[in-house]
């Protein structure tokens, strides 16, 4: 690889990491092209990116960044799953690794904190940001709905009493 190509690849990796909150390091061996393509489709669907790059190149790109802790994980055939969402890449990779034994989660970095494989798997079990927002909206709406039903209950009971008296007089 020529020096200009190396510089270009280095800039690509730096650009990939510039907006990332989560980087998951995986070790893959023996994956077919079809399996790799399937993984990339799933990663893209989760709004994340999957990059196979030389370890030396990645080490240069992460030097003096919040992801510098990844250097210790970069040995052997590795790849990076990167996402802006703190859970998306972890969920997708862990789900794929459960059904495919040719890929292994090694660890990662979340907002500057180095996580081991167990930490990434625990992160993958967390609900996504959209799920948390939905739960929060539900929790906030529940008291308002209860107040409305409590306020309507006396008026409904009063209407039933008037209706019963009206039916009694008519009979």
C-alpha positions in Angstrom: 0.0 0.0 0.0 1.4 3.4 -1.0 1.8 6.1 1.6 -1.0 8.2 0.0 -3.4 5.3 0.3 -2.4 4.8 3.9 -3.0 8.5 4.7 -6.4 8.2 3.0 -7.4 5.1 4.9 -6.2 6.8 8.1 -8.4 9.8 7.4 -11.4 7.5 6.7 -11.0 5.8 10.1 -10.6 9.1 11.9 -13.8 10.4 10.2 -15.6 7.3 11.1 -14.6 7.7 14.8 -15.2 11.4 14.9 -18.9 11.2 15.6 -19.0 7.9 17.4 -20.1 7.3 20.9 -19.7 3.5 20.8 -17.0 1.4 19.2 -17.3 -2.4 19.4 -14.2 -4.5 18.5 -15.0 -7.9 17.0 -12.8 -10.8 16.0 -13.9 -12.7 12.9 -12.4 -15.7 11.3 -13.8 -17.9 8.5 -16.8 -15.7 7.7 -18.1 -16.1 4.2 -18.8 -13.2 2.0 -22.5 -13.8 2.3 -22.3 -13.8 6.1 -20.2 -10.6 6.1 -22.7 -8.9 3.7 -25.6 -10.0 6.0 -23.9 -8.5 9.0 -23.2 -5.2 7.2 -26.9 -5.0 6.1 -28.0 -5.5 9.7 -25.4 -2.9 11.0 -26.6 -0.3 8.4 -30.2 -0.9 9.4 -29.2 0.0 13.0 -27.7 3.3 11.8 -24.2 2.0 12.5 -21.0 1.2 10.5 -18.8 -1.8 10.3 -15.2 -1.4 9.3 -12.4 -3.9 8.7 -9.1 -2.1 8.9 -5.5 -2.9 9.7 -4.8 -2.8 13.4 -1.8 -0.6 13.0 -3.9 1.9 11.1 -6.6 2.0 13.7 -4.0 2.4 16.5 -2.7 5.5 14.7 -6.3 6.9 14.2 -7.3 6.4 17.9 -4.1 7.8 19.4 -5.0 10.8 21.7 -8.7 10.3 21.3 -11.4 9.0 23.7 -11.0 5.6 22.0 -7.3 5.1 22.8 -8.2 2.3 25.2 -9.1 0.2 22.1 -5.4 -0.3 21.4 -5.1 -3.3 23.8 -8.0 -5.1 22.0 -6.5 -4.8 18.5 -4.7 -8.1 18.0 -5.4 -10.6 15.2 -8.1 -10.2 12.6 -10.4 -7.5 14.1 -13.1 -5.3 12.8 -14.9 -2.2 14.3 -18.6 -1.7 14.7 -19.2 2.1 15.2 -22.4 4.0 16.1 -23.6 7.3 17.3 -26.3 5.6 19.3 -24.8 4.2 22.5 -26.6 0.8 22.1 -27.3 0.2 18.4 -24.0 -1.4 17.3 -23.7 -3.5 20.5 -27.3 -4.9 20.0 -26.7 -5.8 16.4 -23.3 -7.4 16.8 -24.3 -9.4 19.9 -27.5 -10.6 18.2 -25.4 -11.6 15.1 -22.8 -13.4 17.2 -25.4 -15.5 18.9 -26.4 -17.0 15.6 -22.9 -17.1 14.1 -19.9 -18.6 15.9 -17.4 -17.2 13.4 -17.6 -13.7 15.0 -16.6 -12.9 18.6 -17.2 -9.7 20.6 -13.9 -8.7 22.2 -14.8 -5.5 23.9 -15.2 -1.8 23.1 -15.3 1.8 24.2 -18.4 3.8 25.2 -17.8 7.5 25.7 -14.2 6.9 26.6 -14.8 4.0 29.0 -13.3 0.7 28.0 -15.7 -2.3 28.2 -14.9 -6.0 28.0 -17.0 -8.5 26.1 -19.4 -8.9 29.1 -19.8 -5.1 29.3 -20.8 -5.0 25.6 -23.2 -7.9 26.0 -24.8 -6.1 29.0 -25.0 -2.9 27.0 -26.8 -4.8 24.2 -29.5 -5.9 26.6 -30.4 -2.3 27.4 -33.4 -0.7 25.6 -32.7 1.6 22.8 -33.0 5.4 23.1 -36.4 5.4 21.3 -37.7 2.6 23.5 -36.7 4.6 26.6 -38.4 7.8 25.2 -41.6 5.8 24.6 -41.6 4.5 28.2 -41.0 8.0 29.5 -43.9 9.4 27.6 -46.1 6.5 28.9 -45.1 7.2 32.4 -45.8 11.0 32.0 -49.2 10.4 30.4 -50.5 7.9 33.0 -51.1 10.4 35.8 -52.9 12.8 33.5 -55.2 9.9 32.3 -55.9 8.9 35.9 -56.8 12.5 36.9 -59.2 12.8 34.0 -60.9 9.5 34.8 -61.3 10.5 38.5 -62.8 13.9 37.5 -65.2 12.2 35.1 -66.3 9.5 37.5 -68.6 11.7 39.8 -70.3 13.2 36.8 -70.9 9.8 35.3 -72.3 8.5 38.6 -74.6 11.5 38.9 -75.9 10.9 35.3 -76.6 7.3 36.2 -78.6 8.3 39.3 -80.6 10.8 37.3 -81.2 8.2 34.7 -82.4 5.7 37.3 -84.8 8.3 38.8 -86.0 9.1 35.3 -86.7 5.5 34.5 -88.4 4.9 37.9 -90.8 7.9 37.3 -91.5 6.8 33.7 -92.4 3.3 34.9 
